[in-house]
Structures are given as structure tokens and as C-alpha cells.
């Protein structure tokens, strides 16, 4: 899984940076907050920091997986079957 750590002045600002670096949309990220913005002004101020990880794509259930070239239209499958039968009979 690809992940990246980013920081910005607030948590909202760190999400777009992570999306850009990973090349995905916000919906495709799992975000862990590492630290939040500290309101201390001056040299001790700290930015918000996150770790963003690209979510794994869930595999479709086996019942939804079709072999390559499988017909999703039953009528088209029946027509193909009849065509093949005629080809072999002739």
C-alpha cells in the first residue's frame, strides 16, 4: 500500500497535499491524524500532520466475477449458441 505523511497549518490543508502526492481522490484515502495544529505562535508553532494511505480496492464477490468473454445478455448468449449449432450442422 502506498502512503505519505503530509503537514499543513490545519488538517483540511493536509488532505489535498496527500491526494496530489498519491494521485488519488480523498475518498480513496485512509487518514490517520499524527498531530494537530498547535496554537502557539512563533518558533514553537507546529503544523497539523497526517499519514494518508491509499485504500485497497475490495475484490468483487466470486458470484459477480465472470470469465473473460462471458455474455451478460442471456438473449445474446442464446443467439450465439444457435448460430454455433447451425454452423456445425451445415
C-alpha positions in Angstrom: 0.0 0.0 0.0 1.2 3.5 -0.8 1.2 6.0 1.9 2.6 9.5 2.6 2.9 11.8 5.5 2.0 15.5 5.0 1.6 18.6 7.1 -0.2 21.9 6.8 -1.4 24.7 9.1 -4.6 22.6 9.7 -5.9 19.1 9.0 -8.0 20.3 6.0 -4.9 21.6 4.3 -3.0 18.4 4.6 -5.6 16.2 2.8 -5.2 17.9 -0.7 -1.4 17.6 -0.4 -1.7 13.8 0.2 -4.2 13.4 -2.6 -1.9 15.2 -5.0 1.2 13.2 -3.9 -0.6 9.9 -4.2 -2.6 10.7 -7.3 -6.0 9.7 -5.8 -9.2 11.4 -4.6 -10.0 12.0 -0.9 -12.5 9.1 -1.0 -9.7 6.7 -1.8 -7.6 7.5 1.3 -7.5 6.3 4.8 -6.2 9.1 7.0 -4.5 8.8 10.4 -4.0 12.1 12.3 -0.5 12.2 13.7 -0.7 15.6 15.3 -3.0 18.6 15.2 -2.2 22.3 14.8 -0.7 23.9 18.0 -1.9 27.4 18.6 1.4 28.5 19.9 2.7 31.5 17.8 6.4 31.9 17.0 9.1 29.3 16.5 7.4 26.7 18.7 4.2 26.5 16.5 3.5 23.1 15.0 1.5 22.2 11.9 -1.1 19.5 11.7 0.3 16.2 10.4 -1.4 13.2 8.8 -0.5 9.9 7.3 -2.6 9.1 4.3 -2.8 5.6 2.8 -4.4 4.5 -0.4 -7.3 2.2 0.4 -7.2 -1.3 -1.0 -9.8 -2.0 -3.7 -12.1 -4.7 -2.5 -12.3 -7.6 -4.8 -15.8 -8.3 -6.2 -17.6 -11.4 -4.7 -16.9 -14.6 -6.6 -20.6 -14.7 -7.7 -20.1 -11.4 -9.6 -16.8 -12.4 -11.4 -17.4 -13.6 -14.9 -14.8 -15.3 -17.1 -13.4 -13.2 -19.9 -15.8 -13.1 -22.9 -18.9 -14.2 -20.8 -22.1 -12.8 -22.1 -24.2 -10.6 -19.7 -27.2 -10.7 -22.0 -29.0 -14.0 -22.0 -30.6 -13.4 -25.3 -27.2 -12.7 -26.9 -25.9 -15.9 -25.4 -28.8 -17.9 -26.8 -28.4 -16.4 -30.3 -24.7 -17.3 -30.2 -25.4 -20.8 -29.2 -28.0 -21.3 -32.0 -25.5 -19.8 -34.5 -22.8 -22.3 -33.5 -25.3 -25.2 -33.7 -26.3 -24.2 -37.3 -22.6 -23.8 -38.2 -21.8 -27.4 -37.1 -24.9 -28.9 -38.7 -24.4 -27.4 -42.1 
